[in-house]
Amino acid sequence: MQKFWLALGLLPWTLSAADTVDIYWIDVEGGASTLVVTQSGQSVLMDAGYAGFDGRDADRIEHVIKTEAGLEKLDYFLTSHFHGDHVGGLEELAKRVPIGTFVDHGDSVDKDSERGKPLWETYLATVGDKRKTVEPGEALPLDGVELTIVAAHSRFLPKGLPGAERNPLCRTFEMQEEDKGENGKSLGYHLRTGDFEFVNLGDLSWNYQYQLACPVNLLGKIDVFQATHHGVRDDVLPQQMWPMEPTVAVMNNGPTKGAGAEAVETVLKSPELEDFWQLHRAVNNDAAHNADERLTANLGEVDGCEGHWIRLRLDGDGTYTLTNSRNGYSKRYRVK
């Protein structure tokens, strides 16, 4: 893939102060919602949290979109998969924020189940004729950012991205029970801008994470990783995360959902990891299985939670800064 500054005829990292890329992790209490805003102001939101709760998640997402990011619309909404903690809040959000294109992995495999049918029907009614289903290897048409779909409907990249290499950890992999539900169908993407790389795999389950990792780590080395499936149980696969060697991991967990002790340990043992950031302190975990308080956006239970967010800002000097909106704490990291 050609670096975007070469395509524009610029030197590396000569962006103006206004030409930044932002990533927001929005608190939806153990669901998921991650917003990317490009240098040119294009926007991609993956997932919209839960329905109900008096519009809580739509409120929080709308606030970040309009007030923090200063946007009037979304260019793309990506549904990672059809579970209520990821797509439940979309109907309400779409009433508040104009959305250009709705992207998904294909039809829900749960669309005929008691729980899955109403969620699927609501999704179809919400997106209308603006729906697009994608395949691994496709890229969204964004300016200055390469956002490549790497997983969709239990299908994966046909070939590795730049930096892909054989994975020596594959020999230690142990298969789990097959996941035939929506988690295993999760849409995932790899984002590259300049030398900066970020990966978000939604709730992609254990055996399917393996497909991206073995025998070749298809995603190469990256800077930032959104911990898969909220860190539920042990659902962060070492063979998939560790070869990517992220500098920073962000876990979009809730106070009692996600951040399983084993998953947290996997994250913390990742080679080259400098910091672990969390949307919530896991109230049932000890300090060793939580991020440092400075790097944790929300500290208490769901009741009374103010829904603080974490933002990454990629600057034009080869660095990126993560900021905790709860306490204003920021830390800068260098792009690999």
ABEGO torsion letter per residue (X at the ends): XBBAAAAAGBBBGABBAABBBBBBBBBAGGBBBBBBBBAAGBBBBBEAEBBEGGGAAAAAAAAAAAAAAGBABBABBBBABBBAAAAAAAAAAAAABBBABBBBAEBBAAAABAAAAAAAAAAAAAAEAABBBBBBGBBBBBBGBBBBBABBGGBBBABBBBGBBBBAAAAABBBBBBBABAAAABBBBBBBBEABBBBBAEABBAAAAAAAAOABBAAEBBABBBBBGGGBEAABBAAAAAAAGBABBBBBBBAABEGBAAAAAAAAABBGBABBBBABBBAABBAAABBBAAABABABBABGBAGBBBBBBBBAAGBBBBBBAAAGBBBBBBBX
